[in-house]
Amino acid sequence: MTSENAPPGVDINRASIARVYDFLLGGKDNFAVDRQAAQMALKITPDGLEAGRACRAFLRRSVRHLAAEAGIRQFLDLGSGLPTQGNVHEIAHEVDPDARVVYVDNDPMALAHGRALLADARTTTVVGADVREPEEILDHPEVRRVIDFEQPVGLLLMAILHHLHDHEEPGAVTRRLTAALPSGSYLAISHFHDPGEAHPDISQKVRGVEKIFNETLGTGRWRTHQEILAFFGDLELLPPGLVPVAEWRPDGDEDARQTDTYHTIVGGVARKA
């Protein structure tokens, strides 16, 4: 990819979270600066390529469960990133072609590619907004057009809260978003995890990767199990709880080897009573 075909507003000299993830997922919508940032992290955790795939697989399984088992027919995907295989609307539409999906991101390339993919979509849209501004999302006219907040919603915060610094109060952001959801809604989260004393060698590695992410992307926070669990508040966690993403209702399609990455990304899904 060259600067000539970069969408307006895209800075090819500064790494982007969405494009780094795209590289880790084997995509082509990234630049040298993004690959460099990812490769610096991979020097510390060589199995890090599995992280993106594990998160994506967790997204697919959780959306499929919410659509097929919980009856959710509308999804709000915040920090959705660049389109790839197994997008939320594709999974939901396997269950119900009328299921509605709103993708929200603040990355110019993610927005441009998402809108191109969904140019003719009837039930799906892409909104430019920042998760740090939950009111901007909740009050956005396009969100309100597609999502009926009188009916249960599947709120997806996949690999996004760990890009909010502590002073940006990710817990308060999550509480505001879930407060707007009606009873019967669900919250799904995946998050970078620091296993601490349970796996001290891995914990030391993730602190090194955290340093690289903050130096290259300006963001990235590996939190403890209790810190991540707190984001669910008083919502009811579905079994098996907050676990390594490969352990959340595996369907046999993913390689669940217990590498370092296995312990450094956790996920869970919870229901609002």
VENCOR-V466027 format. One record per residue. OMEGA is omega in radians with two decimals (none if undefined). D_LAST is the distance of its C-alpha to the last C-alpha in Angstrom with 2 decimals. Layout:
# VENCOR-V466027
OMEGA|D_LAST + OMEGA|D_LAST
This chain:
# VENCOR-V466027
-3.12|46.78 + -3.14|48.95 + -3.10|48.60 + -3.14|50.08 + 3.02|47.00 + 3.13|44.39 + 3.10|42.31 + 3.11|43.14 + -3.13|41.65 + 3.11|41.40 + -3.09|43.11 + 3.13|44.60 + 3.14|45.89 + -3.10|42.56 + 3.14|40.00 + 3.12|36.70 + -3.09|33.40 + -3.10|32.77 + 3.05|36.33 + 3.10|36.34 + 3.11|33.33 + 3.10|35.18 + -3.12|38.14 + 3.11|36.15 + 3.14|34.80 + 3.14|38.40 + -3.10|38.33 + -3.10|41.31 + -3.14|39.85 + -3.10|40.83 + -3.10|43.89 + -3.11|46.10 + 3.10|44.41 + 3.13|41.01 + 3.12|42.62 + 3.12|44.41 + 3.14|41.26 + -3.09|39.60 + 3.06|42.80 + 3.10|43.14 + -3.11|39.78 + 3.08|40.77 + 3.12|43.87 + 3.14|41.74 + -3.05|39.19 + 3.14|41.07 + -3.09|38.18 + 3.09|36.06 + 3.13|36.48 + -3.08|34.14 + 3.14|31.37 + 3.14|31.02 + 3.13|31.16 + 3.11|28.59 + -3.12|26.10 + 3.12|26.87 + 3.09|26.46 + 3.08|23.01 + -3.11|22.10 + -3.10|23.51 + -3.10|21.78 + 3.11|18.27 + 3.13|18.82 + 3.11|20.41 + -3.10|17.56 + -3.13|15.00 + -3.01|17.61 + -3.03|19.04 + -3.08|16.39 + 3.07|13.02 + 3.14|14.86 + -3.10|14.32 + 3.06|17.37 + -3.02|17.36 + 3.07|17.54 + -3.03|18.36 + -3.05|20.56 + -3.05|21.72 + -2.96|24.96 + 3.10|25.65 + -3.14|29.29 + 3.12|32.18 + 3.09|31.71 + 3.12|32.46 + 3.12|32.15 + 3.07|28.77 + -3.04|27.25 + -3.08|23.66 + 3.13|24.96 + 3.13|27.36 + -3.13|24.81 + -3.10|22.41 + 3.02|25.49 + 3.13|26.53 + -3.12|23.66 + -3.13|23.84 + 3.14|26.65 + 3.11|24.87 + -3.05|21.86 + -3.10|21.88 + 2.98|22.07 + 3.03|22.88 + -3.14|24.63 + 3.08|25.10 + 3.09|27.85 + 3.13|30.65 + -3.07|33.28 + -3.13|36.10 + 3.10|36.86 + 3.13|33.28 + -3.11|33.09 + -3.12|36.52 + 3.11|35.98 + -3.14|32.53 + 3.09|33.98 + 3.14|36.96 + -3.00|34.88 + -3.04|32.79 + -3.08|35.69 + -3.07|35.44 + 3.13|31.74 + -3.00|30.29 + -2.99|26.58 + -3.13|26.55 + 3.13|27.66 + -3.09|28.40 + 3.05|27.92 + 3.14|29.82 + -3.08|27.77 + -3.12|27.01 + 3.11|23.63 + -3.14|25.04 + -3.04|24.86 + 3.14|21.26 + 3.11|22.34 + 3.13|25.08 + -3.06|22.71 + -3.10|20.19 + -3.09|23.20 + -3.08|25.35 + -3.14|26.76 + 3.05|26.64 + -3.13|22.95 + 3.12|22.40 + -3.03|24.77 + -3.07|22.97 + 3.04|19.25 + -3.07|17.71 + 2.97|14.94 + -3.13|14.12 + -3.10|13.03 + -3.10|10.65 + 2.97|12.47 + 3.14|13.37 + -3.08|14.37 + 3.06|17.20 + -3.04|18.80 + 3.07|21.41 + -3.13|24.37 + -3.08|24.05 + 3.12|22.69 + 3.02|25.72 + 2.98|27.91 + 3.09|26.72 + 3.13|28.88 + -3.10|27.58 + 3.07|29.11 + 2.99|27.12 + 3.11|23.94 + 3.10|21.70 + 3.12|18.96 + 3.09|19.24 + -3.11|19.35 + 3.12|16.13 + 3.14|14.33 + -3.14|15.94 + -3.11|14.98 + 3.10|11.24 + -3.11|11.45 + -3.08|13.00 + 3.11|10.37 + 3.06|8.59 + -3.12|5.22 + 3.09|5.84 + -3.12|7.84 + 3.05|9.24 + 3.07|11.53 + -3.10|14.76 + 2.83|17.40 + -2.95|20.95 + 2.99|23.17 + -3.02|26.69 + 3.01|26.80 + -3.06|29.53 + 3.04|29.80 + -3.03|32.00 + 3.12|33.99 + 3.12|32.58 + -3.02|34.60 + 3.14|36.97 + 3.11|39.06 + 3.12|36.14 + 3.12|34.82 + 3.13|38.26 + -3.08|38.30 + 3.06|34.98 + 3.05|36.28 + 3.11|39.27 + 3.10|37.26 + 3.11|35.17 + 3.13|38.52 + -3.14|39.68 + -3.11|36.55 + 3.10|36.88 + -3.07|40.60 + -3.10|40.37 + -3.10|37.05 + -3.06|36.50 + 3.12|33.03 + -3.06|31.27 + 3.07|29.46 + -3.05|28.94 + 3.11|26.36 + 3.13|25.76 + -3.11|22.97 + 3.11|21.59 + -3.13|21.93 + 3.13|19.99 + -3.12|17.25 + -3.14|16.82 + -3.14|15.86 + 3.10|12.38 + -3.11|11.90 + 3.06|9.06 + -3.08|6.99 + 3.13|7.38 + 3.05|10.77 + 3.03|12.05 + 0.18|15.52 + 3.12|18.02 + 3.10|16.25 + -2.98|18.11 + 2.97|21.52 + -2.97|24.60 + 3.14|23.73 + -3.13|26.26 + -3.10|24.41 + 3.08|21.11 + -3.13|21.59 + -3.13|25.22 + 3.08|26.91 + -3.11|30.46 + -3.06|31.33 + 3.05|31.25 + -3.05|33.64 + 3.09|31.70 + -3.10|34.71 + 3.02|33.93 + 3.08|35.67 + -3.11|35.05 + 3.14|32.63 + -3.06|30.57 + -2.98|29.59 + 3.01|29.33 + -3.13|26.41 + 3.13|22.99 + 3.09|19.76 + 3.11|16.23 + -3.10|13.14 + -3.12|9.54 + 3.05|6.19 + -3.10|3.78 + none|0.00
